[in-house]
Amino acid sequence: MGHWEHFAHESDIGVRGLGASCAEAFEQAALALTAIVTDPAGVSSVDKVELSCEAPDMELLLADWLNAVIYEMATRHMLFSRYEVRLADGCLDAIAWGEPVELSRHRPAVEPKGATYTALSVRHREDGSWLAQCVVDV
């Protein structure tokens, strides 16, 4: 079962997703992104948004994916608590479920500005799991 975590990086925040598949690691990295803003457990999955992106390699695809989520958060004023990612041939198709931001209930801590190439990594680990991580500018 996948999980996410944060890691410290100067004034920014690292997001890390771990999963049984690369797609699950991408889903968990997006949950770590949500967790920078608020507790994902407090975000209802009432509205869905479809996202797509493509890149020449998996690391750049992760950065593009997280930037697509940040864009949707900013332009739709939404938070997401569940992600479904499909990966094939450098393309990512995803569905993000969430709800509009309610300042009094979600109490957003920060606004992510963008995924960076710092500590950017997508790899299959020795234990068979996948890791997807990068630093997010906040």
N, CA and C atoms as a LAMMPS dump frame, in Angstrom:
ITEM: TIMESTEP
0
ITEM: NUMBER OF ATOMS
414
ITEM: BOX BOUNDS ff ff ff
-5.0000000000000000e+02 5.0000000000000000e+02
-5.0000000000000000e+02 5.0000000000000000e+02
-5.0000000000000000e+02 5.0000000000000000e+02
ITEM: ATOMS id mol type element x y z
1 1 1 N 0.841 -1.185 0
2 1 2 C 0 0 0
3 1 3 C 0.88 1.241 0
4 2 1 N 0.515 2.202 -0.85
5 2 2 C 1.312 3.402 -0.982
6 2 3 C 1.178 4.342 0.203
7 3 1 N 2.141 5.202 0.302
8 3 2 C 2.07 6.269 1.286
9 3 3 C 2.916 7.447 0.801
10 4 1 N 2.773 8.547 1.478
11 4 2 C 3.499 9.747 1.105
12 4 3 C 4.217 10.277 2.325
13 5 1 N 5.173 11.171 2.058
14 5 2 C 5.875 11.849 3.144
15 5 3 C 6.468 13.143 2.604
16 6 1 N 6.841 14.003 3.525
17 6 2 C 7.536 15.236 3.184
18 6 3 C 8.988 15.1 3.603
19 7 1 N 9.863 15.843 2.955
20 7 2 C 11.238 15.929 3.419
21 7 3 C 11.673 17.391 3.36
22 8 1 N 12.534 17.756 4.306
23 8 2 C 12.945 19.145 4.443
24 8 3 C 13.898 19.534 3.326
25 9 1 N 13.755 20.783 2.852
26 9 2 C 14.682 21.333 1.883
27 9 3 C 14.676 22.849 2.016
28 10 1 N 15.631 23.387 2.762
29 10 2 C 15.767 24.826 2.984
30 10 3 C 14.403 25.446 3.259
31 11 1 N 14.002 26.453 2.46
32 11 2 C 12.719 27.109 2.73
33 11 3 C 11.567 26.465 1.968
34 12 1 N 11.845 25.46 1.14
35 12 2 C 10.81 24.772 0.384
36 12 3 C 10.482 23.432 1.04
37 13 1 N 9.63 22.646 0.405
38 13 2 C 9.202 21.369 0.98
39 13 3 C 9.34 20.275 -0.073
40 14 1 N 9.921 19.153 0.328
41 14 2 C 10.01 18.009 -0.555
42 14 3 C 8.781 17.134 -0.418
43 15 1 N 8.291 16.639 -1.554
44 15 2 C 7.171 15.701 -1.536
45 15 3 C 7.668 14.366 -2.073
46 16 1 N 7.257 13.303 -1.426
47 16 2 C 7.698 11.972 -1.818
48 16 3 C 6.502 11.029 -1.791
49 17 1 N 6.299 10.323 -2.905
50 17 2 C 5.266 9.296 -2.974
51 17 3 C 5.917 7.942 -3.118
52 18 1 N 5.388 6.963 -2.397
53 18 2 C 5.886 5.591 -2.472
54 18 3 C 4.706 4.689 -2.793
55 19 1 N 4.925 3.738 -3.72
56 19 2 C 3.823 2.873 -4.099
57 19 3 C 4.291 1.573 -4.709
58 20 1 N 3.361 0.671 -4.875
59 20 2 C 3.657 -0.629 -5.475
60 20 3 C 3.906 -0.509 -6.974
61 21 1 N 3.411 0.573 -7.573
62 21 2 C 3.636 0.838 -8.994
63 21 3 C 4.089 2.286 -9.149
64 22 1 N 4.611 2.607 -10.297
65 22 2 C 5.025 3.988 -10.556
66 22 3 C 3.803 4.914 -10.497
67 23 1 N 2.679 4.46 -11.057
68 23 2 C 1.453 5.271 -11.029
69 23 3 C 1.017 5.547 -9.591
70 24 1 N 1.104 4.537 -8.731
71 24 2 C 0.72 4.755 -7.332
72 24 3 C 1.676 5.736 -6.645
73 25 1 N 2.967 5.666 -6.965
74 25 2 C 3.921 6.62 -6.395
75 25 3 C 3.586 8.043 -6.842
76 26 1 N 3.162 8.219 -8.097
77 26 2 C 2.735 9.542 -8.589
78 26 3 C 1.489 10.001 -7.824
79 27 1 N 0.534 9.091 -7.588
80 27 2 C -0.678 9.439 -6.827
81 27 3 C -0.31 9.897 -5.419
82 28 1 N 0.596 9.169 -4.8
83 28 2 C 0.997 9.501 -3.431
84 28 3 C 1.783 10.82 -3.376
85 29 1 N 2.596 11.092 -4.396
86 29 2 C 3.312 12.371 -4.444
87 29 3 C 2.311 13.529 -4.525
88 30 1 N 1.234 13.345 -5.284
89 30 2 C 0.2 14.387 -5.365
90 30 3 C -0.512 14.558 -4.023
91 31 1 N -0.725 13.461 -3.305
92 31 2 C -1.314 13.58 -1.963
93 31 3 C -0.37 14.33 -1.025
94 32 1 N 0.922 14.074 -1.155
95 32 2 C 1.901 14.826 -0.352
96 32 3 C 1.831 16.31 -0.695
97 33 1 N 1.58 16.618 -1.969
98 33 2 C 1.408 18.009 -2.389
99 33 3 C 0.182 18.617 -1.695
100 34 1 N -0.934 17.921 -1.708
101 34 2 C -2.136 18.407 -1.006
102 34 3 C -1.824 18.636 0.464
103 35 1 N -1.051 17.721 1.059
104 35 2 C -0.769 17.797 2.496
105 35 3 C 0.109 18.993 2.858
106 36 1 N 0.769 19.615 1.87
107 36 2 C 1.483 20.866 2.131
108 36 3 C 0.478 21.952 2.49
109 37 1 N -0.696 21.883 1.871
110 37 2 C -1.713 22.927 2.021
111 37 3 C -2.626 22.64 3.209
112 38 1 N -3.12 21.402 3.287
113 38 2 C -4.065 21.028 4.333
114 38 3 C -4.039 19.515 4.519
115 39 1 N -4.723 19.034 5.538
116 39 2 C -4.812 17.596 5.769
117 39 3 C -5.723 16.981 4.695
118 40 1 N -5.193 16.089 3.845
119 40 2 C -6.03 15.504 2.786
120 40 3 C -7.263 14.779 3.343
121 41 1 N -7.209 14.3 4.57
122 41 2 C -8.351 13.599 5.153
123 41 3 C -9.545 14.534 5.363
124 42 1 N -9.304 15.83 5.392
125 42 2 C -10.381 16.797 5.572
126 42 3 C -10.943 17.343 4.27
127 43 1 N -10.51 16.78 3.145
128 43 2 C -10.974 17.235 1.831
129 43 3 C -11.904 16.169 1.253
130 44 1 N -13.134 16.561 0.952
131 44 2 C -14.109 15.624 0.38
132 44 3 C -13.842 15.419 -1.108
133 45 1 N -14.161 14.226 -1.578
134 45 2 C -13.957 13.87 -2.992
135 45 3 C -15.273 14.021 -3.752
136 46 1 N -15.773 15.248 -3.868
137 46 2 C -17.083 15.462 -4.471
138 46 3 C -17.03 15.871 -5.94
139 47 1 N -15.974 16.538 -6.35
140 47 2 C -15.828 16.973 -7.743
141 47 3 C -14.606 16.31 -8.35
142 48 1 N -14.686 16.014 -9.649
143 48 2 C -13.516 15.408 -10.289
144 48 3 C -13.023 16.278 -11.43
145 49 1 N -11.71 16.239 -11.608
146 49 2 C -11.033 16.991 -12.66
147 49 3 C -10.126 16.012 -13.396
148 50 1 N -10.195 16.016 -14.724
149 50 2 C -9.322 15.158 -15.518
150 50 3 C -8.093 15.954 -15.937
151 51 1 N -6.942 15.317 -15.834
152 51 2 C -5.673 15.953 -16.183
153 51 3 C -4.872 15.032 -17.091
154 52 1 N -4.103 15.629 -17.977
155 52 2 C -3.205 14.878 -18.849
156 52 3 C -1.925 15.677 -19.04
157 53 1 N -0.822 14.967 -19.154
158 53 2 C 0.439 15.611 -19.506
159 53 3 C 1.372 14.561 -20.082
160 54 1 N 2.422 15.035 -20.718
161 54 2 C 3.399 14.109 -21.275
162 54 3 C 4.774 14.747 -21.2
163 55 1 N 5.786 13.868 -21.157
164 55 2 C 7.171 14.337 -21.041
165 55 3 C 8.086 13.245 -21.579
166 56 1 N 9.33 13.613 -21.919
167 56 2 C 10.253 12.633 -22.506
168 56 3 C 10.807 11.602 -21.528
169 57 1 N 10.695 11.857 -20.199
170 57 2 C 11.136 10.85 -19.23
171 57 3 C 10.275 10.942 -17.972
172 58 1 N 10.413 9.958 -17.099
173 58 2 C 9.536 9.858 -15.933
174 58 3 C 9.765 10.988 -14.93
175 59 1 N 11.004 11.441 -14.765
176 59 2 C 11.255 12.533 -13.834
177 59 3 C 10.538 13.813 -14.295
178 60 1 N 10.701 14.145 -15.564
179 60 2 C 10.029 15.348 -16.073
180 60 3 C 8.512 15.176 -16.051
181 61 1 N 8.044 13.943 -16.247
182 61 2 C 6.604 13.688 -16.184
183 61 3 C 6.082 13.93 -14.768
184 62 1 N 6.86 13.54 -13.75
185 62 2 C 6.442 13.809 -12.366
186 62 3 C 6.34 15.313 -12.118
187 63 1 N 7.339 16.07 -12.543
188 63 2 C 7.299 17.526 -12.342
189 63 3 C 6.11 18.133 -13.088
190 64 1 N 5.879 17.696 -14.322
191 64 2 C 4.732 18.209 -15.088
192 64 3 C 3.417 17.844 -14.417
193 65 1 N 3.323 16.63 -13.898
194 65 2 C 2.117 16.168 -13.208
195 65 3 C 1.823 17.044 -11.987
196 66 1 N 2.815 17.234 -11.153
197 66 2 C 2.595 18.035 -9.947
198 66 3 C 2.287 19.491 -10.303
199 67 1 N 2.918 20.013 -11.352
200 67 2 C 2.596 21.375 -11.781
201 67 3 C 1.181 21.463 -12.34
202 68 1 N 0.715 20.412 -12.998
203 68 2 C -0.677 20.401 -13.488
204 68 3 C -1.647 20.419 -12.307
205 69 1 N -1.336 19.678 -11.244
206 69 2 C -2.193 19.674 -10.048
207 69 3 C -2.169 21.061 -9.395
208 70 1 N -0.981 21.668 -9.285
209 70 2 C -0.87 23.009 -8.698
210 70 3 C -1.687 24.016 -9.517
211 71 1 N -1.623 23.907 -10.835
212 71 2 C -2.39 24.801 -11.71
213 71 3 C -3.892 24.65 -11.451
214 72 1 N -4.355 23.404 -11.358
215 72 2 C -5.789 23.165 -11.116
216 72 3 C -6.194 23.676 -9.733
217 73 1 N -5.334 23.485 -8.738
218 73 2 C -5.629 24.009 -7.399
219 73 3 C -5.801 25.531 -7.447
220 74 1 N -4.884 26.207 -8.152
221 74 2 C -4.885 27.672 -8.173
222 74 3 C -6.033 28.234 -9.005
223 75 1 N -6.269 27.674 -10.174
224 75 2 C -7.276 28.259 -11.072
225 75 3 C -8.697 27.867 -10.709
226 76 1 N -8.882 26.682 -10.151
227 76 2 C -10.232 26.24 -9.758
228 76 3 C -10.515 26.514 -8.285
229 77 1 N -9.487 26.959 -7.555
230 77 2 C -9.604 27.179 -6.1
231 77 3 C -10.119 25.911 -5.43
232 78 1 N -9.433 24.807 -5.745
233 78 2 C -9.827 23.492 -5.228
234 78 3 C -8.669 22.828 -4.501
235 79 1 N -9.026 21.879 -3.664
236 79 2 C -8.074 20.963 -3.05
237 79 3 C -8.491 19.559 -3.445
238 80 1 N -7.515 18.669 -3.561
239 80 2 C -7.797 17.299 -3.998
240 80 3 C -7.357 16.299 -2.936
241 81 1 N -8.157 15.261 -2.775
242 81 2 C -7.861 14.267 -1.742
243 81 3 C -7.706 12.851 -2.291
244 82 1 N -7.942 12.687 -3.585
245 82 2 C -7.809 11.358 -4.185
246 82 3 C -7.387 11.518 -5.638
247 83 1 N -6.47 10.663 -6.051
248 83 2 C -5.943 10.72 -7.406
249 83 3 C -5.916 9.323 -7.997
250 84 1 N -6.217 9.257 -9.284
251 84 2 C -6.066 8.003 -10.031
252 84 3 C -5.214 8.322 -11.25
253 85 1 N -4.044 7.699 -11.317
254 85 2 C -3.071 7.992 -12.375
255 85 3 C -2.889 6.76 -13.259
256 86 1 N -2.863 7.005 -14.581
257 86 2 C -2.519 5.962 -15.556
258 86 3 C -1.314 6.474 -16.346
259 87 1 N -0.296 5.619 -16.465
260 87 2 C 0.93 5.973 -17.172
261 87 3 C 1.129 5.038 -18.353
262 88 1 N 1.505 5.6 -19.505
263 88 2 C 1.835 4.786 -20.673
264 88 3 C 2.641 5.605 -21.655
265 89 1 N 3.812 5.119 -22.017
266 89 2 C 4.634 5.713 -23.077
267 89 3 C 4.869 7.208 -22.901
268 90 1 N 5.266 7.617 -21.705
269 90 2 C 5.563 9.023 -21.457
270 90 3 C 4.344 9.912 -21.312
271 91 1 N 3.16 9.311 -21.267
272 91 2 C 1.932 10.085 -21.107
273 91 3 C 1.272 9.739 -19.775
274 92 1 N 0.686 10.731 -19.169
275 92 2 C -0.027 10.559 -17.919
276 92 3 C -1.458 11.041 -18.112
277 93 1 N -2.407 10.194 -17.754
278 93 2 C -3.815 10.576 -17.701
279 93 3 C -4.258 10.339 -16.277
280 94 1 N -4.985 11.3 -15.722
281 94 2 C -5.349 11.187 -14.312
282 94 3 C -6.712 11.809 -14.043
283 95 1 N -7.274 11.383 -12.938
284 95 2 C -8.474 11.998 -12.39
285 95 3 C -8.13 12.396 -10.968
286 96 1 N -8.455 13.637 -10.636
287 96 2 C -8.273 14.141 -9.273
288 96 3 C -9.654 14.457 -8.716
289 97 1 N -9.922 13.974 -7.51
290 97 2 C -11.198 14.248 -6.851
291 97 3 C -10.942 15.188 -5.685
292 98 1 N -11.821 16.166 -5.529
293 98 2 C -11.656 17.105 -4.429
294 98 3 C -12.869 17.988 -4.285
295 99 1 N -12.63 19.175 -3.728
296 99 2 C -13.723 20.122 -3.498
297 99 3 C -13.164 21.539 -3.479
298 100 1 N -14.045 22.545 -3.631
299 100 2 C -13.587 23.928 -3.535
300 100 3 C -13.029 24.222 -2.146
301 101 1 N -12.034 25.096 -2.104
302 101 2 C -11.412 25.472 -0.836
303 101 3 C -12.421 26.218 0.036
304 102 1 N -12.529 25.811 1.279
305 102 2 C -13.286 26.545 2.3
306 102 3 C -12.262 26.986 3.337
307 103 1 N -11.956 28.28 3.338
308 103 2 C -10.875 28.795 4.178
309 103 3 C -11.052 28.43 5.649
310 104 1 N -12.289 28.517 6.168
311 104 2 C -12.5 28.265 7.598
312 104 3 C -12.315 26.793 7.955
313 105 1 N -12.621 25.913 7.022
314 105 2 C -12.518 24.476 7.309
315 105 3 C -11.159 23.895 6.913
316 106 1 N -10.644 24.281 5.75
317 106 2 C -9.375 23.698 5.268
318 106 3 C -8.15 24.395 5.845
319 107 1 N -8.287 25.663 6.221
320 107 2 C -7.187 26.434 6.797
321 107 3 C -5.879 26.222 6.024
322 108 1 N -5.835 26.632 4.761
323 108 2 C -4.629 26.408 3.957
324 108 3 C -3.391 27.006 4.609
325 109 1 N -2.341 26.207 4.71
326 109 2 C -1.112 26.63 5.377
327 109 3 C -0.219 27.441 4.446
328 110 1 N -0.059 26.976 3.213
329 110 2 C 0.768 27.652 2.213
330 110 3 C 0.138 27.432 0.848
331 111 1 N 0.643 28.189 -0.127
332 111 2 C 0.217 27.967 -1.509
333 111 3 C 1.416 27.467 -2.298
334 112 1 N 1.358 26.231 -2.799
335 112 2 C 2.488 25.746 -3.597
336 112 3 C 2.581 26.543 -4.892
337 113 1 N 3.824 26.946 -5.235
338 113 2 C 4.033 27.753 -6.437
339 113 3 C 4.408 26.892 -7.638
340 114 1 N 5.14 25.807 -7.394
341 114 2 C 5.535 24.97 -8.513
342 114 3 C 6.453 23.84 -8.096
343 115 1 N 6.367 22.738 -8.818
344 115 2 C 7.291 21.621 -8.629
345 115 3 C 8.61 21.985 -9.297
346 116 1 N 9.703 21.668 -8.653
347 116 2 C 11.027 22.005 -9.191
348 116 3 C 11.773 20.726 -9.592
349 117 1 N 12.933 20.907 -10.204
350 117 2 C 13.771 19.759 -10.573
351 117 3 C 14.729 19.382 -9.438
352 118 1 N 14.662 20.113 -8.331
353 118 2 C 15.523 19.817 -7.195
354 118 3 C 15.104 18.506 -6.539
355 119 1 N 16.07 17.614 -6.33
356 119 2 C 15.838 16.285 -5.741
357 119 3 C 14.824 15.475 -6.539
358 120 1 N 14.668 15.831 -7.805
359 120 2 C 13.706 15.138 -8.674
360 120 3 C 14.183 13.713 -8.941
361 121 1 N 13.33 12.749 -8.62
362 121 2 C 13.704 11.35 -8.814
363 121 3 C 12.463 10.482 -8.943
364 122 1 N 12.499 9.571 -9.898
365 122 2 C 11.483 8.522 -10.033
366 122 3 C 12.267 7.241 -10.255
367 123 1 N 12.111 6.301 -9.329
368 123 2 C 12.906 5.07 -9.473
369 123 3 C 12.235 3.875 -8.797
370 124 1 N 12.62 2.725 -9.332
371 124 2 C 12.193 1.445 -8.78
372 124 3 C 13.193 1.09 -7.693
373 125 1 N 12.731 0.841 -6.487
374 125 2 C 13.631 0.604 -5.361
375 125 3 C 13.942 -0.889 -5.202
376 126 1 N 14.978 -1.177 -4.431
377 126 2 C 15.418 -2.563 -4.233
378 126 3 C 14.328 -3.442 -3.639
379 127 1 N 13.435 -2.861 -2.825
380 127 2 C 12.361 -3.66 -2.211
381 127 3 C 11.183 -3.884 -3.159
382 128 1 N 11.293 -3.417 -4.4
383 128 2 C 10.246 -3.614 -5.388
384 128 3 C 9.252 -2.469 -5.478
385 129 1 N 9.3 -1.543 -4.53
386 129 2 C 8.374 -0.41 -4.56
387 129 3 C 8.928 0.692 -5.47
388 130 1 N 8.082 1.68 -5.742
389 130 2 C 8.467 2.832 -6.558
390 130 3 C 8.505 4.073 -5.693
391 131 1 N 9.422 4.959 -6.027
392 131 2 C 9.559 6.246 -5.358
393 131 3 C 9.43 7.347 -6.403
394 132 1 N 8.679 8.393 -6.073
395 132 2 C 8.549 9.576 -6.932
396 132 3 C 8.651 10.798 -6.026
397 133 1 N 9.641 11.651 -6.269
398 133 2 C 9.837 12.786 -5.369
399 133 3 C 10.4 14 -6.083
400 134 1 N 10.163 15.155 -5.493
401 134 2 C 10.808 16.401 -5.905
402 134 3 C 10.555 17.447 -4.83
403 135 1 N 11.194 18.587 -4.982
404 135 2 C 10.984 19.705 -4.066
405 135 3 C 9.958 20.638 -4.696
406 136 1 N 9.038 21.122 -3.864
407 136 2 C 7.999 22.046 -4.311
408 136 3 C 8.309 23.427 -3.748
409 137 1 N 8.311 24.417 -4.613
410 137 2 C 8.515 25.814 -4.213
411 137 3 C 7.238 26.311 -3.543
412 138 1 N 7.386 26.832 -2.325
413 138 2 C 6.208 27.334 -1.597
414 138 3 C 6.415 28.79 -1.217
